[in-house]
């Protein structure tokens, strides 16, 4: 049996979570068990259902997809999808990190499987056999909310270096239970502004104020980068709004390493500075 056949047998798809597949499997077992279903083919059908579930249980992977919906992802949201905002500092977004996100979603109650009632485990009429309990009246009200309960689950989210504001991560099956399947959860990234840095053309940008004397004579300066402090040389005759580049000190993503660009601002020459420059040039 291959994946396609297994999904078809259980009436599910690769977009269903493993929990959804398990619930679907239990329902099919109840429907096709020979003690309940008198169809001559029920036993063979049940074997096929068990085989399909065993195959999917071993091969199914929960999906956490990363997609950039470019701020229009709300058009992809469906009923019972969950939308969560995840705030990141500028350094967390540019350097990458791992964040734990808790999502509370509406789930099918595991005790009553959505029926709102549970079977008495001490009942002797059904001999504690699951498929016989379906036909037995040894039921009592479940403590859930009409067959549903709210479950909080923690997800460990990998944030790649260079993640931008508005980026969206989709957790397949992380939303509410609706019409026999679990919908998705969407995590939208909110990157907070930095006091020192910004991003232009994928490069990290910062600003440096120097005096007129320093611009004429040159100097060395300690510069903050996202990777730590670096000392750079300001060349003589650096002009206002010149850009200095520190190679490979920007965003270090899987596909590309960018630079750190320093935009220089030169202050006006004071009388004291003028005298110093004049004396240095004599």
C-alpha positions in Angstrom: 0.0 0.0 0.0 1.3 3.5 -0.9 0.5 6.9 0.6 -2.1 7.7 -2.0 -4.1 4.5 -1.4 -3.8 4.9 2.4 -5.2 8.5 2.3 -8.0 7.3 -0.1 -9.0 4.4 2.1 -9.4 6.6 5.2 -10.9 9.4 3.3 -8.2 11.9 4.4 -5.5 14.0 2.7 -1.9 15.0 3.5 -3.3 18.2 4.9 -4.9 16.4 7.8 -3.0 16.2 11.1 -2.2 12.8 12.6 -4.8 13.4 15.2 -7.4 14.0 12.5 -6.4 10.8 10.8 -6.7 8.9 14.1 -10.2 10.2 14.8 -11.2 9.3 11.2 -9.8 5.8 11.7 -11.8 5.2 14.9 -15.0 6.3 13.2 -14.4 3.9 10.3 -13.6 1.0 12.7 -16.9 1.6 14.5 -18.8 1.7 11.2 -17.2 -1.4 9.5 -16.7 -3.7 12.4 -18.3 -7.1 11.7 -20.2 -7.1 15.0 -21.9 -3.9 13.9 -21.9 -4.0 10.1 -23.4 -7.2 8.7 -22.0 -6.6 5.2 -20.0 -9.8 4.2 -17.1 -7.6 3.1 -16.9 -5.7 6.4 -14.1 -7.9 7.8 -12.0 -7.4 4.7 -12.8 -3.6 4.7 -11.7 -3.4 8.3 -8.4 -5.1 7.6 -7.8 -2.6 4.8 -8.6 0.3 7.2 -6.2 -1.0 9.8 -3.5 -1.4 7.2 -4.0 2.1 5.9 -3.9 3.6 9.4 -0.7 1.7 10.3 0.9 2.9 7.1 0.0 6.5 7.6 0.9 6.5 11.3 4.5 5.6 10.3 4.8 7.9 7.3 2.7 10.9 8.2 4.6 14.1 9.2 3.0 17.1 10.9 3.6 20.1 8.7 4.9 23.5 9.7 5.1 25.5 6.5 6.8 28.8 6.1 5.3 31.1 3.6 5.4 34.8 2.8 1.9 36.0 1.9 3.1 39.6 1.5 0.5 41.0 3.9 -2.4 39.6 1.9 -2.5 36.2 3.7 -5.8 37.1 5.4 -7.5 36.3 2.1 -6.3 32.7 2.6 -7.9 32.3 6.0 -10.9 30.1 6.3 -13.4 29.4 8.9 -11.8 28.0 12.1 -8.3 29.0 11.0 -6.4 30.7 13.8 -4.4 34.0 13.3 -1.6 34.7 15.9 0.8 37.7 16.0 4.3 36.8 17.0 6.5 39.8 18.0 10.2 39.7 17.4 13.0 42.1 18.2 15.0 43.4 15.3 18.0 41.1 16.3 15.8 38.0 16.7 14.4 38.5 13.2 17.8 39.3 11.5 19.9 36.8 13.4 17.3 34.0 13.6 16.0 32.3 16.7 13.7 29.6 18.1 10.4 30.8 19.7 7.8 28.8 21.6 4.3 29.7 20.6 1.2 28.5 22.5 -2.0 28.1 20.5 -5.4 27.3 22.0 -7.7 25.6 19.6 -11.1 23.9 19.6 -10.5 20.1 19.4 -12.6 17.0 19.3 -12.9 15.6 22.8 -10.7 12.6 23.1 -12.9 11.0 25.8 -16.2 11.0 23.9 -14.9 11.6 20.3 -17.5 14.4 19.8 -20.6 12.4 20.9 -20.9 14.4 24.1 -21.3 11.1 26.1 -18.9 8.5 27.4 -19.2 4.8 28.0 -19.2 3.3 31.5 -16.0 1.4 31.8 -17.5 -0.8 34.5 -20.4 -2.0 32.2 -20.6 -5.7 31.9 -23.1 -5.7 29.0 -20.5 -4.6 26.4 -17.5 -6.4 28.1 -15.5 -3.2 27.8 -15.1 -3.8 24.1 -15.0 -0.6 22.1 -17.1 -1.6 19.2 -19.8 -3.1 21.4 -20.0 0.0 23.5 -21.2 1.8 20.4 -24.4 -0.2 20.6 -24.6 -0.2 24.4 -26.6 2.3 26.4 -24.1 2.5 29.2 -23.4 6.2 28.6 -23.1 9.3 30.8 -22.6 12.9 29.9 -19.1 13.9 29.1 -17.5 16.9 30.9 -16.6 18.5 27.6 -18.5 21.2 25.8 -20.9 19.3 23.5 -18.2 17.0 22.3 -15.5 19.6 22.1 -12.7 20.9 24.3 -10.2 23.7 24.1 -6.6 22.4 24.1 -3.5 24.6 24.4 -0.5 23.2 22.5 3.1 24.6 22.4 4.9 24.8 19.1 8.6 25.4 18.7 9.0 27.8 15.8 12.3 28.2 13.9 12.8 31.8 12.8 15.3 32.0 10.0 17.8 34.8 9.8 16.5 37.7 7.8 12.8 37.1 8.5 10.9 40.2 7.6 7.9 42.0 9.0 4.6 40.5 7.8 6.1 37.1 7.1 3.7 34.3 7.8 4.2 30.8 9.1 1.5 28.2 8.7 1.0 25.3 11.2 -1.0 22.6 9.4 -3.7 21.3 11.8 -3.1 24.0 14.4 -6.5 25.7 14.1 -10.0 24.8 15.3 -11.8 21.5 14.6 -14.4 22.1 12.0 -16.3 19.6 9.7 -14.2 16.6 10.7 -10.8 18.2 10.2 -8.5 20.5 12.0 -8.0 23.8 10.3 -4.7 25.6 10.2 -3.0 28.2 12.4 -1.2 31.2 10.8 1.5 33.0 12.7 2.2 36.5 11.4 5.6 38.0 12.3 5.7 41.5 13.7 9.3 42.8 13.7 9.8 45.7 16.1 12.0 48.7 15.0 15.6 49.0 16.2 17.1 52.0 17.8 20.3 51.5 15.8 19.6 49.5 12.7 17.3 49.3 9.6 17.3 47.2 6.5 17.8 48.5 2.9 18.2 46.1 -0.1 18.8 43.3 2.4 21.7 45.1 3.9 21.9 46.2 7.6 22.1 50.0 7.8 23.2 52.2 10.6 24.2 55.9 11.0 27.4 57.4 12.3 27.9 61.1 13.3 31.4 62.4 13.0 32.9 65.9 13.4 34.2 67.9 10.5 37.8 67.4 11.8 37.3 63.6 11.9 36.0 63.7 8.3 39.0 65.7 7.1 41.7 63.9 9.0 40.2 60.5 9.3 39.8 58.4 12.5 38.8 55.1 13.9 35.4 54.4 15.3 33.7 51.5 17.3 30.6 50.5 15.4 27.7 48.4 16.6 26.7 45.6 14.2 24.1 42.9 14.7 27.0 40.5 15.3 28.7 42.6 17.9 31.0 45.7 18.1 33.5 46.3 15.2 36.2 48.9 14.9 36.5 50.6 11.5 38.7 53.2 9.9 37.1 56.4 8.7 39.2 57.5 5.7 40.5 61.1 5.5 38.2 63.4 3.4 35.1 61.5 4.1 32.1 63.6 3.1 28.7 64.1 4.5 26.3 61.2 3.5 29.1 59.0 2.3 28.5 55.3 2.8 31.0 52.9 4.3 30.6 49.2 4.0 31.6 46.4 6.3 31.5 43.3 4.1 29.7 40.2 5.3 28.5 41.7 8.5 24.8 41.9 7.6 22.2 39.1 7.4 23.7 35.6 7.2 20.9 33.5 5.7 21.1 30.1 4.1 21.3 31.5 0.6 23.2 34.8 1.0 25.3 36.9 3.3 24.8 40.7 3.1 26.8 43.7 4.2 26.5 46.3 6.9 26.3 49.8 5.4 27.2 52.9 7.5 25.8 56.2 6.5 28.0 59.0 7.6 26.8 62.4 8.8 29.3 65.2 9.2 28.6 68.0 11.6 29.2 71.6 10.9 32.7 73.0 11.7 32.8 75.0 14.9 35.3 77.8 15.5 37.4 75.5 17.8 37.5 72.8 15.1 38.4 75.4 12.4 41.4 76.4 14.4 42.5 72.8 14.9 42.1 72.1 11.2 44.0 75.3 10.3 46.8 74.4 12.7 47.0 70.8 11.3 47.3 72.1 7.8 50.0 74.7 8.5 
